[in-house]
Amino acid sequence: MSIRTYLFIAISLCFLTQWPVTQSWIAWDREAIAHGEIWRILTGNFTHTNWPHMLMNSLALSIITFIFRRHFSARRYTALIVFISVIIGIGIFATDIQWYAGLSGVLHGLFAWGAVRDIRTQTKGGWLLLAGLILKIGWEQYYGGAASSAALIGARVAIEAHLIGVVSGLVAGYTQRQEQARTRQRHIPK
């Protein structure tokens, strides 16, 4: 599947999940999850607080996908997005967040994963991308989310989801790295 097709499908899904009737069934909602609606652990990442939020995250998904396109196949990228989404959905339980919607935690995770892949493949700038991301996350954890972003999305920026996303992206990048090394060792003639 081409990158354009993949992004068209992914952004179309985000568009469909933005409609109020759909959003009310899929947003991450602590109380609803506690009452058995466990799909929200995954799906809360795919709806947004408003249309500008959805458009901003869709643009970021397009950019991140384009930057790191050489590191994935459609199947691997989908698995990565699901993995990061589930980790964020579970991780939010360790916070005070009661309701969450947005792809930004996943985007931070994808960026972290891509930076690790760039480092692994010795792509120029990988370490710089990772350092910039770590500085951004550190800044957010200390000072909070950007007021301009909060105004745009009509909600507090979920910096906790950003942090959980980065950690899960780093874990995925490292795990994939280890898995690939083991696979290469098995194929080395003895």
N, C-alpha and C positions, 0 to 999 in steps of 0.2 A: 504494500500500500504506500502511496506517495505521501510526503509530508503534508502537502496541500489537502489531500483527501482526509488524512488523519485529523488535521486541525479543523477542517470543515465539520467533521462528525463531532469532535470534542466540543467545539464552540456551539454547534447546534444543540447538543445536549444541555449545555449551560443555559442557552436561550430558553429551551423548553422548561427547564427547572425553575426559571425565574417567574413564571406565571403564578399568581397568588394561590390558586387552587393546588398546584403542584408543590410550591414552596412550603405550604402549610403541612405537607406530608413528609417532606424530606429534610428540612432544616434540623441541625443538631439541637435537640431540646432535652435537657437533663431530665426533666420530669417525664416526658414521653418515653425516653429510653428506659427509665426506671420502671415504667409500666409495660415494658415488653417490645417497644418499637425499636429494636436493635439495629435495623437497617440505617437509621439516622447516624450511627457511628461512622458509616462510610459516606452516605449521601449528603450530609451537611456541608461537605466541601464543595458541592457542585451547584449550590444555589447561592444567591447573593442578597445583600441588604436592599439594593436598588439597581436600576439599570446602569447608572454610571459605574458602580462597583463591578458589575458583570462585564461591562465593556473594557474597563481598565484591566481586569484579570485576564480577559480573553486576549487582549493585546500582549500582556506580559507572557502568557502561555505561548503565543506565536513566536515572540522574540526568543524565549528560552529554548523552545523546540528547535528553532532555526540555528541558534548558536551551537547546540550540542547534538545536532542531527546525525552526525557520523558515528555516535556512540550507541545507537539503539535501532531496534526493529520495532514495528508497531506493537507486536506482542509483548516484547520486553518493556517497552515504554508504558503500555497499559498496565502491566503487572506492577511496575514501579509506582505508577500513580495510585493504584488500588492499595498497595502496601503502605505508602506514605499517608494516604487518606485514613486508613484504618488505625494506624499508629497515632495520628493526630486525634481522631475521634475518641480513642481510648485515653490518650494522654490528657485531653481536656478535662477529664474527670478529676485530675489532680489539681485543678484550678478552681477558681470561684465562678467561672463562666457558667451561666444558666442556659444561654441560647447563642448559637454560633452559625454563621453562614459565610462562606467565602472560600476561594481557591488559593488565597495568598499563602497559607501555611504549606500547601502542596507545592506552590511555585518556589518557595524558599527551599523546600526539600529537593525539588528537581534541580535547582541551581547548585545546591551543595553536591548532589550526586554528579552533575556534569563537571563541576570543578575537580572532583576526585578523579573522574575519568580522564579529564585533560591532564592532570598531574601524572596519572598512571601511564598515559600514552605519550608523555613528555611533550604535550602540546604547549606551545608558547603561551604564557599568561595564566596557566592553570593555578599556580600558587598565588598570583595576584588576585584572581577572581575569588579564591577561597579566603584570602586575607581580608578583602573588601567585604565579603559576606559576614565574616566573623566580627569585623568592626561594626557593621550595620546592626547586627543582632545584639552585640554588647551595648551599643548606643541605645537601642530600643529598651533593653532590659533595665538600663540605668535611668534614662530620661523619659521613657514612654513612647508611644506611637506618635507620628506626626499629626499635629492639629489639622493641617490642611487635608490630610487623608481622611481623618475622622469626619470632617465637615462634608467631604465629597461622598463618603459612603453612608453618612447618616448614623454612624455608630462608633463606639470606641474601637480602635484598632486592636485586634486580638494578637498582641505581641507574643503571647504564650503559644499560640498556634504556629507562629513564625519560628520560634525556638524549637518546638517539637518537630516541626518540618525539617529544619536544618539537621538536627540530631538524627532523625530517621533517614534523611538523604545521605548523610555521612556513613551511617551504618550500612545502608544498601550499597553504597559505592565501595566500601571496604569489603563487605561480604562478597560482592560480585568479583572483586579483585582476587580474593582468596579462592573462590570457586574456579575462576579461570586459570589460576596458577596450578591448582590440583588437576584440572582437566588437561593442561599442557603436559604435566609430569606423566600422566597416564599414557599419553601418546608418544612419548619419547622412546625410540627403539632401545632395547637393552642389549 
